[in-house]
Amino acid sequence: MKKLKNNEQVNLYQYEEALEDSGVKYIAGVDEVGRGPLAGPVVVAAVILPINLRIKGINDSKQLSEKKRNELYKIIMKEALSVNVCFIDEKTVDEINIYEATKKGMLEAISGLSIKPEHVLIDAMPLHELELPHTSIIHGDAMSASIGAASIIAKVTRDEFMNEMDKKYPVYGFAKHKGYCTKEHLEMLEKYGPCEIHRKSFAPVSKHYTKQIQMDLFEEEDSE
């Protein structure tokens, strides 16, 4: 469990227990991974855990080691009543912006669950379009077990995807930084320019994309 500054412990099942006490049986947790990277998709997961199930170690996926995330991923996938994962690719991010892309992914992840949730717990994002009863919780992945579980599913899924992209585009080092804005990533962008999965609307990428287009135009003019 996450410790607060005053050493109090967060009950990661506090929201679930309150809903369960009011008679709610199917509670979905929703979270995303990948809002900040320069490359790759936003991945959103929605998870419905059985009531009364308590999985030890669930927390914000960023606070867990890769080994622990992978262990919890297997447990969650085995025990969950329903899991749905949604990818919103870089082209969509460029078209509608990262905020709208995240919202789109959350709505699709929820609607694709095999069980219709009676209440949805969401990490931070306000989803006014969602007709189901729902609660948006700031830092929800560290405050709610259902959201934390969704965070773990989304993180492991996206990391696996970026590992595959590393094989396809090995020069960028995606397996190390997963598309985030690291020094190494920026250096490779400077050297090679963006690839197909880079988010061309993000400033560190767009300047290289513009330069790439200009070079292509110059090459076309020289060939005429």
Sequence and secondary structure as in RCSB ss.txt:
>XXXX:A:sequence
MKKLKNNEQVNLYQYEEALEDSGVKYIAGVDEVGRGPLAGPVVVAAVILPINLRIKGINDSKQLSEKKRNELYKI
IMKEALSVNVCFIDEKTVDEINIYEATKKGMLEAISGLSIKPEHVLIDAMPLHELELPHTSIIHGDAMSASIGAA
SIIAKVTRDEFMNEMDKKYPVYGFAKHKGYCTKEHLEMLEKYGPCEIHRKSFAPVSKHYTKQIQMDLFEEEDSE
>XXXX:A:secstr
  B TTS B  TTHHHHHHHHTT   EEEEEEE SS SBS EEEEEEE  TT   TT   GGGS HHHHHHHHHH
HHHH SEEEEEEE HHHHHHH HHHHHHHHHHHHHHT SS  SEEEEES   TT  S EEEETTGGGT HHHHHH
HHHHHHHHHHHHHHHHHHSGGG HHHHTT   HHHHHHHHHH   TTB TTSHHHHHHHHHHHHHHHHHHHHH 
